[in-house]
Amino acid sequence: MSQQHDTPRRLRLGMVGGGQGAFIGGVHRIAARLDDHYELVAGAFASDPERSRAAATELHVAEERAYPDYRTMAEAERLRQDGIDVVAIVTPNHLHFDVARTFLEAGIHVICDKPMTTNLEDAQSLAELVEHSGLFFGLTHNYSGHPLVRQARDMVAAGELGELRVVQVEYPQDWLSTRLEESGVKQAEWRTDPQRSGPAGCLGDIGTHAYHLARFVTGLELESLAADLHTFVEGRALDDNVHMMLRFKGGARGMLWSSQVSPGNENGLRLRVYGSRGGLEWSQEEPNRLLHSPLGEPSRILTRNGPGLGEAALAAARIPPGHPEGYLEAFAQLYGDFAEQIRARQAGRSADALTLGTPGVSDGVDGLRFITRALESSASGGVWVNA
């Protein structure tokens, strides 16, 4: 079930980016409204002021709160009695750091798309700012919002798999198998541009999702990695395929594969975790099922809202059994959890324990450290590097 709220109003939400033609902006807006915790009231929706105003009109945002740039927005909203409580940052990667810093310095909570920044130094700087500010910072690794992902996490934490031994995670897609960036597709253009995406292509875009999912479910800390980043599409400036071996603290071993040039794969995020007492398998394209294989017993399928689920999974489910939930609901679960944590800070109380553990600034730093070390390893011929 989604979190209930007893406050007299919705949280006032601002948005930077996410204007006309931006896919992820629409996803964030749907997620923010699904459980009725937020109201979009302000934004700097595009780098061009005219396009920002046009987007604001379409989104029913008042003209005076359609800002020409995010710095103007942060200052104006800071001074308003009815200023925004939180801003959602849905720009290309290269802007995340400065936009987040600007709003944190204005005393405004932040929800940011991943990766948090484009380099580790900026990520660490942002983490320090968040710590000193006392403000909330949420990172939208949305797959952690799925009920059965949370079920898997709880089962691992409860020791149902025993000592963890093997972690395999993959995230193949096929949409960049050709030079789509040359055809005017906005999402392909910026994701393959080092100036806007940062130094990692497929690795930063979906490899970080795979890595976070593995870490979120297992709780394992990375010790070292060996990575092979490759660009298959001629003329492309960034990697479009990644193979990686992982060593975790405590002895578990792992493999990670992410690809955007694998025909037949739409959004094939999949996690397999094996321990001394059993295994778990979960697939993003079949998110309402979790395969549990206790050692020496028949495998069993756990379903969302089905028997045998724990409190965390049931708290993240919205609709009756047999009605599929997916990408948007998982995204909305994060927004709902974020709302409870923001309201708790505003009221000076403890947040509902079931909303904690969501991706935050420390996950952002971990993700950038992962990217940095993978780039170092691949540049050195795939040698092992410490995390």
PEDAJO-V746495 format. One record per helix or strand of 3 or more residues. SS is the DSSP state (2 for helix, 1 for strand). FROM is the first residue (numbers start at 1). TO is the last residue. If there is no record, write none. Layout:
SS,FROM,TO
SS,FROM,TO
//
This chain:
1,11,17
2,23,34
1,38,44
2,49,58
2,63,65
2,70,79
1,86,90
2,93,105
1,109,112
2,120,133
1,137,139
2,142,145
2,147,157
1,164,172
2,180,183
2,186,191
2,194,197
2,202,218
1,222,230
1,241,248
1,253,259
1,268,275
1,278,283
1,286,294
1,300,303
2,311,315
2,327,347
2,353,355
2,361,379
//
